[in-house]
Amino acid sequence: MIKTFKMKLYPGMEAEYEKRHNELWPEMIDMIHEHGGKNYTISLDPESLILYGYIEIEDEEKWSRSADTPINRKWWDFMADIMETNADNSPVCKDLKVLFHLD
């Protein structure tokens, strides 16, 4: 199953966002895999600062449980200063509808 979504960076935070993801914590990688996520890509539109995410997941319900893990909550707190977030520091995230996919 493919999941796509968008988020938004604060101005001037492009390099910091990339740096933090290039140094992604091993526990975060493990949590993503344990909750059925793989082939995860995040791209940036530098004009709008919109981040576009793509991830392949095994099951929507299994993946949704990843949000409540302590490591995910820690990651949200770590990223809150560089991107738009909700009151609980989760990223403001909008799911996108997949209209076409070719393997």
DSSP file (Angstrom, degrees, kcal/mol; ACC not computed):
  #  RESIDUE AA STRUCTURE BP1 BP2  ACC     N-H-->O    O-->H-N    N-H-->O    O-->H-N    TCO  KAPPA ALPHA  PHI   PSI    X-CA   Y-CA   Z-CA
    1    1 A M              0   0    0      0, 0.0    56,-3.0     0, 0.0     2,-0.4   0.000 360.0 360.0 360.0 137.9    0.0    0.0    0.0
    2    2 A I  E     -A   56   0A   0     54,-0.2     2,-0.4    56,-0.1    54,-0.2  -0.834 360.0-168.7-103.2 137.4    1.3    3.5   -0.9
    3    3 A K  E     -A   55   0A   0     52,-2.8    52,-2.3    -2,-0.4     2,-0.3  -0.995   6.0-178.3-124.8 129.7    0.8    6.5    1.3
    4    4 A T  E     +AB  54  96A   0     92,-0.6    92,-2.7    -2,-0.4     2,-0.3  -0.950  10.3 157.4-126.7 149.9    1.6   10.0    0.2
    5    5 A F  E     -AB  53  95A   0     48,-1.7    48,-3.1    -2,-0.3     2,-0.3  -0.967  27.5-129.9-160.3 168.1    1.3   13.2    2.1
    6    6 A K  E     +AB  52  94A   0     88,-2.1    88,-2.3    -2,-0.3     2,-0.2  -0.974  20.4 170.6-132.9 150.6    2.5   16.8    2.4
    7    7 A M  E     -A   51   0A   0     44,-2.1    44,-2.7    -2,-0.3     2,-0.4  -0.796  25.7-121.1-139.9 179.0    3.9   19.0    5.2
    8    8 A K  E     -A   50   0A   0     84,-0.4    76,-2.5    76,-0.3    42,-0.2  -0.992  11.1-147.6-139.5 134.5    5.5   22.4    5.3
    9    9 A L  B     -D   83   0B   0     40,-2.6    74,-0.3    -2,-0.4     3,-0.1  -0.548  26.6-111.9 -87.5 156.4    8.9   23.8    6.4
   10   10 A Y    >   -     0   0    0     72,-2.5     3,-1.7    -2,-0.2     4,-0.1  -0.622  52.3 -82.1 -79.9 150.2    9.5   27.1    7.9
   11   11 A P  T 3  S+     0   0    0      0, 0.0    -1,-0.1     0, 0.0    38,-0.0  -0.227 115.0  17.0 -54.8 138.4   11.6   29.5    5.7
   12   12 A G  T 3  S+     0   0    0     -3,-0.1     4,-0.3     1,-0.1     3,-0.2   0.474  96.9 102.4  81.2   3.4   15.3   29.0    5.9
   13   13 A M    <>  +     0   0    0     -3,-1.7     4,-2.6     1,-0.2     5,-0.2   0.310  43.9 102.6-101.5   8.0   15.0   25.5    7.4
   14   14 A E  H  > S+     0   0    0      1,-0.2     4,-2.2     2,-0.2     5,-0.2   0.934  84.3  43.3 -58.7 -50.6   15.7   23.4    4.3
   15   15 A A  H  > S+     0   0    0      1,-0.2     4,-2.5    -3,-0.2    -1,-0.2   0.882 114.5  50.3 -65.7 -38.7   19.3   22.5    5.1
   16   16 A E  H  > S+     0   0    0     -4,-0.3     4,-2.6     2,-0.2    -1,-0.2   0.899 109.5  51.1 -67.0 -40.1   18.5   21.8    8.7
   17   17 A Y  H  X S+     0   0    0     -4,-2.6     4,-1.9     2,-0.2    -2,-0.2   0.937 112.8  45.8 -61.0 -46.8   15.6   19.5    7.8
   18   18 A E  H  X S+     0   0    0     -4,-2.2     4,-2.3    -5,-0.2    -2,-0.2   0.917 112.0  51.9 -63.1 -43.2   17.9   17.6    5.4
   19   19 A K  H  X S+     0   0    0     -4,-2.5     4,-1.2     1,-0.2    -2,-0.2   0.937 109.2  49.4 -58.6 -48.9   20.7   17.4    8.0
   20   20 A R  H  < S+     0   0    0     -4,-2.6    -1,-0.2     1,-0.2    -2,-0.2   0.873 113.2  46.4 -61.9 -37.4   18.4   16.0   10.6
   21   21 A H  H >< S+     0   0    0     -4,-1.9     3,-1.4     1,-0.2    -1,-0.2   0.832 107.0  56.7 -75.9 -30.8   17.0   13.3    8.3
   22   22 A N  H 3< S+     0   0    0     -4,-2.3    -1,-0.2     1,-0.3    -2,-0.2   0.736 112.6  43.8 -68.1 -20.6   20.5   12.4    7.1
   23   23 A E  T 3< S+     0   0    0     -4,-1.2    -1,-0.3    -3,-0.2    -2,-0.2  -0.063  85.5 166.5-110.2  29.6   21.3   11.7   10.7
   24   24 A L    <   -     0   0    0     -3,-1.4    -3,-0.1     1,-0.1     5,-0.1  -0.193  43.9-105.8 -52.7 131.1   18.0    9.9   11.4
   25   25 A W    >>  -     0   0    0      1,-0.1     4,-2.0    -5,-0.1     3,-0.7  -0.294  18.1-129.4 -60.9 137.1   18.2    8.0   14.7
   26   26 A P  H 3> S+     0   0    0      0, 0.0     4,-2.5     0, 0.0     5,-0.2   0.857 109.8  56.9 -56.1 -35.9   18.6    4.2   14.4
   27   27 A E  H 3> S+     0   0    0      1,-0.2     4,-2.0     2,-0.2     5,-0.1   0.835 105.6  51.0 -65.5 -31.1   15.6    3.8   16.8
   28   28 A M  H <> S+     0   0    0     -3,-0.7     4,-2.3     2,-0.2    -1,-0.2   0.908 109.5  49.5 -71.3 -42.2   13.4    5.8   14.5
   29   29 A I  H  X S+     0   0    0     -4,-2.0     4,-2.2     1,-0.2    -2,-0.2   0.931 111.6  49.5 -60.0 -45.8   14.5    3.7   11.5
   30   30 A D  H  X S+     0   0    0     -4,-2.5     4,-2.9     1,-0.2    -2,-0.2   0.908 109.8  51.1 -60.5 -42.7   13.7    0.5   13.5
   31   31 A M  H  X S+     0   0    0     -4,-2.0     4,-1.6     2,-0.2    -1,-0.2   0.913 108.6  51.4 -63.2 -43.0   10.2    1.9   14.5
   32   32 A I  H  <>S+     0   0    0     -4,-2.3     5,-2.8     1,-0.2     3,-0.3   0.942 114.4  43.1 -58.8 -48.0    9.4    2.7   10.9
   33   33 A H  H ><5S+     0   0    0     -4,-2.2     3,-1.8     1,-0.2    -2,-0.2   0.902 110.7  55.2 -66.0 -41.1   10.3   -0.8    9.8
   34   34 A E  H 3<5S+     0   0    0     -4,-2.9    -1,-0.2     1,-0.3    -2,-0.2   0.775 107.5  51.1 -63.1 -26.0    8.5   -2.4   12.8
   35   35 A H  T 3<5S-     0   0    0     -4,-1.6    24,-0.3    -3,-0.3    -1,-0.3   0.168 127.8 -96.6 -99.5  17.6    5.3   -0.6   11.8
   36   36 A G  T < 5S+     0   0    0     -3,-1.8    22,-1.0     1,-0.3     2,-0.4   0.640  75.9 141.2  86.0  15.7    5.4   -1.8    8.2
   37   37 A G  E   < +C   57   0A   0     -5,-2.8     2,-0.3    20,-0.2    -1,-0.3  -0.738  15.1 148.9 -94.7 140.2    7.1    1.2    6.6
   38   38 A K  E     +C   56   0A   0     18,-2.2    18,-2.6    -2,-0.4    -5,-0.0  -0.968  50.5  37.0-155.6 168.3    9.6    0.9    3.8
   39   39 A N  E    S-     0   0A   0     -2,-0.3     2,-0.5     1,-0.2    -1,-0.1   0.936  75.0-178.5  50.6  55.7   10.8    2.7    0.7
   40   40 A Y  E     +     0   0A   0     15,-0.2     2,-0.4    -3,-0.1    15,-0.2  -0.749   8.3 173.8 -95.0 126.1   10.3    6.1    2.4
   41   41 A T  E     -C   54   0A   0     13,-3.1    13,-2.8    -2,-0.5     2,-0.4  -0.996  14.5-169.5-134.1 137.0   11.1    9.3    0.5
   42   42 A I  E     -C   53   0A   0     -2,-0.4     2,-0.3    11,-0.2    11,-0.2  -0.997  12.2-172.1-125.2 126.9   10.5   12.9    1.3
   43   43 A S  E     -C   52   0A   0      9,-3.0     9,-3.3    -2,-0.4     2,-0.4  -0.834  11.7-139.6-117.2 155.4   10.9   15.6   -1.4
   44   44 A L  E     -C   51   0A   0     -2,-0.3     7,-0.2     7,-0.2     3,-0.1  -0.943   7.6-152.0-119.0 133.7   10.9   19.4   -1.1
   45   45 A D  E >>> -C   50   0A   0      5,-2.6     4,-2.4    -2,-0.4     5,-0.7  -0.912  17.6-160.5 -94.2 105.5    9.4   22.0   -3.4
   46   46 A P  T 345S+     0   0    0      0, 0.0    -1,-0.1     0, 0.0   -32,-0.1   0.736  84.0  57.7 -65.3 -22.2   11.9   24.9   -2.7
   47   47 A E  T 345S+     0   0    0      1,-0.1    -2,-0.0     3,-0.1    -3,-0.0   0.893 122.9  21.3 -73.5 -39.0    9.5   27.5   -4.0
   48   48 A S  T <45S-     0   0    0     -3,-0.5    -1,-0.1     2,-0.1     3,-0.1   0.582  95.9-129.0-103.8 -12.7    6.6   26.7   -1.6
   49   49 A L  T  <5 +     0   0    0     -4,-2.4   -40,-2.6     1,-0.3     2,-0.4   0.682  56.5 151.1  64.5  21.2    8.6   24.9    1.1
   50   50 A I  E   < -AC   8  45A   0     -5,-0.7    -5,-2.6   -42,-0.2     2,-0.5  -0.702  37.2-148.1 -82.8 131.5    6.1   22.0    0.8
   51   51 A L  E     -AC   7  44A   0    -44,-2.7   -44,-2.1    -2,-0.4     2,-0.5  -0.863   7.5-156.3 -97.7 132.4    7.5   18.6    1.7
   52   52 A Y  E     -AC   6  43A   0     -9,-3.3    -9,-3.0    -2,-0.5     2,-0.3  -0.952  10.2-159.8-112.9 122.1    6.0   15.7   -0.2
   53   53 A G  E     -AC   5  42A   0    -48,-3.1   -48,-1.7    -2,-0.5     2,-0.4  -0.785  11.9-176.4-105.5 145.4    6.2   12.3    1.4
   54   54 A Y  E     +AC   4  41A   0    -13,-2.8   -13,-3.1    -2,-0.3     2,-0.3  -0.993  12.9 162.4-135.8 127.3    6.0    8.8   -0.1
   55   55 A I  E     -A    3   0A   0    -52,-2.3   -52,-2.8    -2,-0.4     2,-0.5  -0.996  32.0-136.8-145.3 143.0    6.1    5.6    1.9
   56   56 A E  E     -AC   2  38A   0    -18,-2.6   -18,-2.2    -2,-0.3     2,-0.3  -0.884  30.4-173.9 -97.2 127.8    5.1    2.0    1.3
   57   57 A I  E     - C   0  37A   0    -56,-3.0   -20,-0.2    -2,-0.5     3,-0.2  -0.890  29.7-141.6-123.9 152.6    3.2    0.5    4.2
   58   58 A E  S    S-     0   0    0    -22,-1.0     2,-0.3    -2,-0.3    -1,-0.1   0.890  87.8  -1.3 -75.1 -41.0    2.0   -3.0    5.0
   59   59 A D     >  -     0   0    0    -24,-0.3     4,-2.5     1,-0.1    -1,-0.3  -0.975  58.7-135.7-157.6 132.3   -1.3   -1.9    6.6
   60   60 A E  H  > S+     0   0    0     -2,-0.3     4,-2.5     1,-0.2     5,-0.1   0.893 107.2  49.4 -60.2 -42.6   -2.8    1.5    7.4
   61   61 A E  H  > S+     0   0    0      2,-0.2     4,-1.2     1,-0.2    -1,-0.2   0.922 112.0  47.6 -65.3 -44.1   -3.9    0.5   10.9
   62   62 A K  H  4 S+     0   0    0      1,-0.2     3,-0.4     2,-0.2     4,-0.4   0.920 114.0  48.0 -61.5 -44.0   -0.4   -0.9   11.8
   63   63 A W  H >< S+     0   0    0     -4,-2.5     3,-1.7     1,-0.2     4,-0.4   0.890 104.7  59.0 -65.0 -40.0    1.2    2.2   10.4
   64   64 A S  H >< S+     0   0    0     -4,-2.5     3,-1.1     1,-0.3     4,-0.3   0.802  96.1  63.5 -62.5 -28.1   -1.2    4.6   12.3
   65   65 A R  G >< S+     0   0    0     -4,-1.2     3,-1.0    -3,-0.4    -1,-0.3   0.701  85.6  75.2 -68.8 -18.2    0.0    3.0   15.6
   66   66 A S  G X  S+     0   0    0     -3,-1.7     3,-1.5    -4,-0.4     6,-0.3   0.802  82.2  68.7 -63.6 -27.6    3.5    4.3   14.9
   67   67 A A  G <  S+     0   0    0     -3,-1.1    -1,-0.2    -4,-0.4    -2,-0.2   0.808  97.2  52.0 -61.8 -29.9    2.3    7.9   15.9
   68   68 A D  G <  S+     0   0    0     -3,-1.0    -1,-0.3    -4,-0.3    -2,-0.2   0.314  82.3 113.3 -93.4   9.2    1.9    6.9   19.5
   69   69 A T  S <> S-     0   0    0     -3,-1.5     4,-2.3     1,-0.1     5,-0.2  -0.557  73.3-125.1 -79.4 146.6    5.4    5.4   20.0
   70   70 A P  H  > S+     0   0    0      0, 0.0     4,-2.2     0, 0.0     5,-0.2   0.878 110.5  52.6 -57.5 -38.7    7.7    7.2   22.4
   71   71 A I  H  > S+     0   0    0      2,-0.2     4,-2.1     1,-0.2     5,-0.1   0.879 109.1  49.3 -68.3 -35.3   10.5    7.5   19.7
   72   72 A N  H  > S+     0   0    0     -6,-0.3     4,-2.6     2,-0.2    -1,-0.2   0.916 110.6  49.8 -68.4 -41.6    8.0    9.0   17.3
   73   73 A R  H  X S+     0   0    0     -4,-2.3     4,-2.1     1,-0.2    -2,-0.2   0.893 110.6  50.9 -62.1 -39.2    6.8   11.6   19.9
   74   74 A K  H  X S+     0   0    0     -4,-2.2     4,-2.1    -5,-0.2    -1,-0.2   0.901 109.7  50.5 -63.7 -41.1   10.5   12.4   20.6
   75   75 A W  H  X S+     0   0    0     -4,-2.1     4,-2.0     2,-0.2    -2,-0.2   0.920 108.2  52.1 -63.6 -44.1   11.1   12.9   16.9
   76   76 A W  H  X S+     0   0    0     -4,-2.6     4,-1.2     1,-0.2    -1,-0.2   0.926 110.2  48.4 -58.2 -44.3    8.1   15.2   16.6
   77   77 A D  H  < S+     0   0    0     -4,-2.1     3,-0.4     1,-0.2     4,-0.3   0.901 110.9  51.7 -61.3 -41.1    9.4   17.3   19.5
   78   78 A F  H  < S+     0   0    0     -4,-2.1     3,-0.3     1,-0.2    -1,-0.2   0.822 115.6  40.7 -64.2 -33.7   12.9   17.4   17.8
   79   79 A M  H >X S+     0   0    0     -4,-2.0     3,-1.9     1,-0.2     4,-0.6   0.559  87.8  93.9 -93.6  -9.6   11.4   18.6   14.5
   80   80 A A  T 3< S+     0   0    0     -4,-1.2     3,-0.4    -3,-0.4    -1,-0.2   0.736  77.8  60.2 -61.3 -25.8    8.9   21.1   15.8
   81   81 A D  T 34 S+     0   0    0     -4,-0.3    -1,-0.3    -3,-0.3    -2,-0.1   0.576 109.4  41.1 -80.6  -7.0   11.1   24.2   15.6
   82   82 A I  T <4 S+     0   0    0     -3,-1.9   -72,-2.5     1,-0.1     2,-0.3   0.441 114.4  36.5-120.4  -0.7   11.7   23.9   11.8
   83   83 A M  B  < S-D    9   0B   0     -4,-0.6   -74,-0.2    -3,-0.4     2,-0.2  -0.968  90.8 -79.7-149.0 163.8    8.2   23.0   10.4
   84   84 A E        +     0   0    0    -76,-2.5     8,-2.1    -2,-0.3   -76,-0.3  -0.452  56.7 175.6 -66.3 131.0    4.5   23.6   10.8
   85   85 A T  B     -E   91   0C   0      6,-0.3     2,-0.1    -2,-0.2     5,-0.1  -0.896  29.2-117.2-135.2 163.5    3.2   21.5   13.7
   86   86 A N    >   -     0   0    0      4,-3.2     3,-2.1    -2,-0.3     6,-0.1  -0.309  51.4 -85.0 -85.9 178.1    0.0   20.9   15.7
   87   87 A A  T 3  S+     0   0    0      1,-0.3    -1,-0.0     2,-0.1    -2,-0.0   0.789 131.4  52.2 -59.0 -29.8   -0.3   21.5   19.4
   88   88 A D  T 3  S-     0   0    0      2,-0.1    -1,-0.3     3,-0.0   -11,-0.1   0.273 121.0-108.0 -90.3  12.2    1.1   18.1   20.2
   89   89 A N  S <  S+     0   0    0     -3,-2.1    -2,-0.1     1,-0.3   -10,-0.1   0.428  74.4 140.5  73.0   3.2    4.1   18.8   17.9
   90   90 A S        -     0   0    0      1,-0.1    -4,-3.2    -5,-0.1    -1,-0.3  -0.512  63.2 -98.5 -67.6 145.1    2.9   16.4   15.3
   91   91 A P  B     -E   85   0C   0      0, 0.0     2,-0.7     0, 0.0    -6,-0.3  -0.359  32.0-108.7 -65.3 143.2    3.6   17.8   11.8
   92   92 A V        +     0   0    0     -8,-2.1     2,-0.4   -84,-0.2   -84,-0.4  -0.654  56.7 177.7 -67.2 114.6    0.7   19.5   10.1
   93   93 A C        -     0   0    0     -2,-0.7     2,-0.5   -86,-0.1   -86,-0.2  -0.981  24.9-165.5-134.6 132.2    0.2   16.8    7.5
   94   94 A K  E     -B    6   0A   0    -88,-2.3   -88,-2.1    -2,-0.4     2,-0.1  -0.976  22.8-130.0-120.3 123.0   -2.3   16.3    4.7
   95   95 A D  E     -B    5   0A   0     -2,-0.5     2,-0.3   -90,-0.2   -90,-0.3  -0.423  22.6-144.6 -66.2 144.2   -2.7   13.0    3.0
   96   96 A L  E     -B    4   0A   0    -92,-2.7   -92,-0.6    -2,-0.1     2,-0.5  -0.835  14.0-117.1-110.3 150.6   -2.6   13.1   -0.7
   97   97 A K        -     0   0    0     -2,-0.3     2,-0.5   -94,-0.1   -94,-0.1  -0.757  23.4-133.1 -88.4 124.7   -4.7   10.9   -3.1
   98   98 A V        +     0   0    0     -2,-0.5     3,-0.1     1,-0.2   -96,-0.0  -0.681  29.4 172.4 -77.2 121.8   -2.6    8.6   -5.3
   99   99 A L        +     0   0    0     -2,-0.5     2,-0.3     1,-0.3    -1,-0.2   0.659  65.2  15.6-102.7 -22.4   -3.9    9.0   -8.9
  100  100 A F        +     0   0    0      2,-0.0    -1,-0.3     0, 0.0     2,-0.3  -0.981  57.5 171.7-154.8 138.9   -1.3    6.9  -10.7
  101  101 A H        -     0   0    0     -2,-0.3     2,-0.4    -3,-0.1    -3,-0.0  -0.975   6.2-173.3-147.6 136.4    1.4    4.4   -9.8
  102  102 A L              0   0    0     -2,-0.3    -2,-0.0     1,-0.1     0, 0.0  -0.991 360.0 360.0-131.4 123.4    3.6    2.3  -12.0
  103  103 A D              0   0    0     -2,-0.4    -1,-0.1     0, 0.0     0, 0.0   0.453 360.0 360.0 -78.6 360.0    5.9   -0.4  -10.7
